């Protein structure tokens, strides 16, 4: 029984390790693989809707909502992959928050 239990634990460990490696590979591919974006191919009405929503979120200081809208814009309109769009949206939303909270030049 003990050998059977060790064999089962080993199999589960190998499966989880394989899944972990697959996820790591996907993340690295998502972040670092070269991509081509066609910046002239987008829906102007959808971009306008999202940009208006982002301005509202910015002025209402809803930073999480701003992050989500930025991420959606980057993925849906400019074909950015999931992790990369979230990374760029985080940097942009964070920069907007820093800019918004600054009162004098040294704050920036």
C-alpha positions as MATLAB code, in Angstrom:
seq = 'XXXXXXXXXXXXXXXXXXXXXXXXXXXXXXXXXXXXXXXXXXXXXXXXXXXXXXXXXXXXXXXXXXXXXXXXXXXXXXXXXXXXXXXXXXXXXXXXXXXXXXXXXXXX';
ca = [
       0.000    0.000    0.000;
       2.820    2.430    0.824;
       4.531    1.871   -2.543;
       1.231    2.388   -4.322;
       0.693    5.658   -2.409;
       4.194    6.908   -3.274;
       3.619    6.042   -6.919;
       0.367    7.999   -6.913;
       1.982   11.013   -5.214;
       4.818   10.913   -7.740;
       2.356   10.845  -10.659;
       0.418   13.792   -9.217;
       3.700   15.655   -8.688;
       4.768   15.016  -12.288;
       1.406   16.169  -13.623;
       1.474   19.342  -11.511;
       5.096   20.003  -12.505;
       4.207   19.569  -16.182;
       1.266   21.925  -15.843;
       3.478   24.457  -14.066;
       6.046   24.291  -16.864;
       3.300   24.685  -19.470;
       1.932   27.779  -17.702;
       5.437   29.226  -17.351;
       6.057   28.623  -21.062;
       2.794   30.326  -21.977;
       3.592   33.342  -19.765;
       7.071   33.711  -21.271;
       5.695   33.379  -24.802;
       2.964   35.905  -24.028;
       5.446   38.438  -22.646;
       8.418   38.054  -24.971;
       7.322   36.609  -28.310;
       7.446   39.157  -31.138;
       4.024   40.312  -32.286;
       2.792   42.390  -35.163;
       0.043   44.921  -34.518;
      -1.903   46.652  -37.250;
      -2.580   50.002  -35.639;
      -4.879   51.130  -38.443;
      -7.288   48.243  -37.889;
      -9.568   49.109  -34.969;
     -13.162   50.019  -34.256;
     -13.170   53.814  -33.696;
     -16.547   53.759  -31.940;
     -15.360   51.138  -29.449;
     -12.095   53.006  -28.856;
     -14.071   56.204  -28.231;
     -16.401   54.404  -25.809;
     -13.499   52.909  -23.862;
     -11.522   56.145  -23.851;
     -14.510   58.074  -22.508;
     -14.990   55.430  -19.812;
     -11.286   55.638  -18.944;
     -11.483   59.424  -18.522;
     -14.477   58.982  -16.214;
     -12.592   56.401  -14.174;
      -9.551   58.669  -14.027;
     -11.473   61.691  -12.713;
     -13.534   59.584  -10.290;
     -10.263   58.040   -9.021;
     -11.413   54.499   -9.786;
      -7.958   53.116  -10.500;
      -8.940   49.439  -10.694;
     -11.678   50.251  -13.199;
      -9.203   52.333  -15.218;
      -6.797   49.383  -15.260;
      -9.542   47.026  -16.486;
     -10.627   49.414  -19.237;
      -7.055   49.972  -20.404;
      -6.444   46.246  -20.490;
      -9.625   45.671  -22.484;
      -8.678   48.388  -24.967;
      -5.218   46.947  -25.516;
      -6.516   43.394  -25.978;
      -9.651   44.030  -28.011;
      -8.528   46.849  -30.271;
      -4.765   46.443  -30.578;
      -4.468   42.632  -30.327;
      -2.143   42.581  -27.342;
      -1.918   39.215  -25.604;
      -3.450   38.758  -22.155;
      -0.466   39.072  -19.840;
       1.293   41.767  -21.851;
      -1.889   43.878  -22.014;
      -2.316   43.602  -18.252;
       1.317   44.564  -17.685;
       1.072   47.645  -19.913;
      -2.317   48.596  -18.416;
      -0.845   48.340  -14.913;
       2.047   50.656  -15.815;
      -0.298   53.181  -17.457;
      -2.877   53.137  -14.635;
      -0.117   53.467  -12.046;
       1.399   56.415  -13.922;
      -2.027   58.078  -14.094;
      -2.473   57.610  -10.343;
       0.962   59.074   -9.565;
       0.301   62.032  -11.858;
      -3.146   62.603  -10.375;
      -1.960   62.559   -6.769;
       0.986   64.911   -7.381;
       0.716   68.496   -6.227;
       4.113   69.927   -7.146;
       6.962   69.160   -9.496;
       8.936   67.089   -6.977;
       5.990   64.678   -6.620;
       6.553   63.438  -10.140;
];
